[in-house]
Amino acid sequence: MNNGVIIKLSENDFLKIVDNDSFGLFVAQEWKSLISPFTPRREGILEDTARVNPWEIEYGSFSNDPNTAPYAAYVYYGDKLNFRKDNNVFATSHWDNAAINAKQDDKLIRAAQKFIDRR
């Protein structure tokens, strides 16, 4: 005889909240803001021309437009580069990972939770 109880949760109900472009765009915009102090910045082209889409941030050249940052990959993977610190004091390569190491991801989680709570 089984005296246990199983209560099933519908993951689809949860996914409706977080698996959509509205939430994805919010998360990407928030993450771009949180990693900004870690993003190398001289004139601001790299940050200012970044495209924010649901679930992603694109840095770099997207067309033949000279106003974009075609050097984004070089800077991102440039582990031996010396970055200026006058505009962004934590500027470094792999700026998203540096932000995670600085616990910015915890701030992202809190912001995402607030977004969910408002729904």
Solvent accessible surface area in square Angstrom, and as a share of the most:
residue,aa,sasa,rsa
1,M,223,1.00
2,N,130,0.67
3,N,130,0.66
4,G,55,0.53
5,V,128,0.74
6,I,145,0.73
7,I,143,0.73
8,K,177,0.75
9,L,141,0.70
10,S,55,0.36
11,E,122,0.55
12,N,93,0.48
13,D,82,0.43
14,F,117,0.49
15,L,79,0.39
16,K,142,0.60
17,I,55,0.28
18,V,44,0.25
19,D,96,0.50
20,N,40,0.20
21,D,97,0.50
22,S,64,0.42
23,F,13,0.05
24,G,0,0.00
25,L,63,0.31
26,F,42,0.18
27,V,23,0.13
28,A,5,0.04
29,Q,94,0.42
30,E,50,0.23
31,W,36,0.13
32,K,43,0.18
33,S,74,0.48
34,L,24,0.12
35,I,4,0.02
36,S,32,0.21
37,P,49,0.31
38,F,15,0.06
39,T,0,0.00
40,P,14,0.09
41,R,73,0.27
42,R,167,0.61
43,E,125,0.56
44,G,3,0.02
45,I,60,0.30
46,L,8,0.04
47,E,12,0.05
48,D,98,0.51
49,T,36,0.21
50,A,15,0.12
51,R,118,0.43
52,V,42,0.24
53,N,43,0.22
54,P,47,0.30
55,W,132,0.46
56,E,88,0.39
57,I,34,0.17
58,E,59,0.26
59,Y,45,0.17
60,G,6,0.06
61,S,56,0.36
62,F,56,0.23
63,S,63,0.41
64,N,152,0.78
65,D,60,0.31
66,P,118,0.74
67,N,101,0.52
68,T,16,0.09
69,A,0,0.00
70,P,95,0.60
71,Y,90,0.34
72,A,6,0.05
73,A,64,0.49
74,Y,147,0.56
75,V,18,0.10
76,Y,45,0.17
77,Y,141,0.53
78,G,11,0.11
79,D,101,0.52
80,K,192,0.81
81,L,59,0.29
82,N,154,0.79
83,F,38,0.16
84,R,119,0.43
85,K,102,0.43
86,D,97,0.50
87,N,70,0.36
88,N,15,0.08
89,V,94,0.54
90,F,117,0.49
91,A,0,0.00
92,T,41,0.24
93,S,13,0.08
94,H,47,0.21
95,W,4,0.01
96,D,41,0.21
97,N,71,0.36
98,A,23,0.18
99,A,0,0.00
100,I,76,0.39
101,N,122,0.63
102,A,49,0.38
103,K,129,0.55
104,Q,19,0.09
105,D,41,0.21
106,D,60,0.31
107,K,93,0.39
108,L,29,0.14
109,I,115,0.58
110,R,137,0.50
111,A,17,0.13
112,A,14,0.11
113,Q,90,0.40
114,K,131,0.55
115,F,25,0.11
116,I,48,0.24
117,D,97,0.50
118,R,164,0.60
119,R,155,0.56
